[in-house]
Amino acid sequence: MLSKTTEAYDRGRKFEFYRDVASMQEYVLVSQREPVIETFRRNGHGQWAIATERGLEASLKLESLNISIPLLDIYDGIAFPPGDSAEPGELLP
């Protein structure tokens, strides 16, 4: 889960370390402020692409494991504070 205090590190330096691991195929960041999951995938040329799943109706697809998990299950039991999630297309601070 991404917290406000570690998000910059998780997106930057930490991900940089993981990119150096040859066997690493996917790097997943899970927001704790809204139902949003970002998955970085390494393609066959060693380049990374991002897929963003947003909303409880979406599913997280982990191609390296050949599975799909509904965000509704990932965020089960979590109540998001009113006004804390962004409108579609709006970025959170």
C-alpha positions in Angstrom: 0.0 0.0 0.0 1.2 3.5 -0.8 1.3 5.9 2.1 1.9 9.6 1.8 5.2 9.2 3.6 6.7 6.5 1.3 5.0 7.1 -2.0 7.8 9.1 -3.5 10.4 6.5 -2.5 8.2 3.6 -3.8 7.7 5.3 -7.2 11.4 6.4 -7.4 14.4 4.9 -5.8 12.7 1.6 -4.7 11.4 1.0 -8.2 14.8 1.8 -9.6 16.3 -1.0 -7.4 13.6 -3.5 -8.6 14.2 -2.6 -12.3 17.7 -3.9 -11.9 16.4 -7.4 -10.9 16.4 -9.3 -14.2 13.6 -11.7 -13.1 11.2 -8.9 -12.0 8.4 -8.7 -14.4 5.7 -6.7 -12.6 5.8 -4.0 -9.9 2.5 -3.1 -8.3 1.6 0.1 -6.4 -1.7 0.0 -4.4 -3.2 3.3 -3.3 -4.6 3.5 0.2 -6.5 6.8 -0.5 -8.7 5.6 -3.4 -9.3 2.4 -5.3 -6.5 2.7 -7.8 -3.7 0.2 -8.6 -0.8 0.8 -10.9 1.0 -2.1 -12.4 4.4 -1.6 -14.1 5.2 -4.4 -16.6 8.5 -5.3 -18.3 8.0 -6.1 -21.9 10.2 -8.4 -24.0 12.6 -5.6 -24.8 13.2 -4.8 -21.1 11.1 -1.6 -21.3 8.5 -0.9 -18.6 4.9 0.1 -19.3 2.2 1.1 -16.9 -1.4 -0.1 -16.6 -3.7 1.7 -14.2 -6.9 0.1 -12.8 -9.3 2.5 -11.2 -12.6 1.9 -9.3 -14.0 -1.0 -7.4 -15.5 -2.5 -10.6 -12.0 -2.9 -12.2 -9.6 -5.9 -11.8 -5.9 -6.1 -11.2 -4.3 -8.3 -13.9 -1.0 -9.9 -13.0 0.3 -11.4 -16.3 3.3 -13.0 -14.6 1.0 -15.1 -12.5 -1.8 -15.4 -15.1 -4.4 -14.1 -12.5 -7.0 -11.4 -12.2 -8.2 -10.0 -8.9 -11.2 -7.7 -8.6 -10.3 -4.4 -6.8 -13.5 -5.0 -4.8 -11.8 -8.0 -3.2 -8.5 -6.1 -2.7 -10.2 -3.2 -1.0 -12.7 -5.4 0.9 -13.5 -3.8 4.2 -12.0 -0.4 3.4 -14.1 2.6 3.7 -12.8 5.6 1.8 -13.4 9.0 3.5 -15.9 11.2 1.6 -14.3 13.8 -0.5 -10.9 12.0 -0.4 -11.1 10.3 -3.8 -10.7 12.1 -7.1 -13.4 12.5 -9.8 -12.6 10.6 -13.0 -9.7 12.3 -14.7 -8.7 14.3 -11.6 -5.4 13.7 -9.9 -5.1 13.6 -6.1 -2.5 15.7 -4.4 
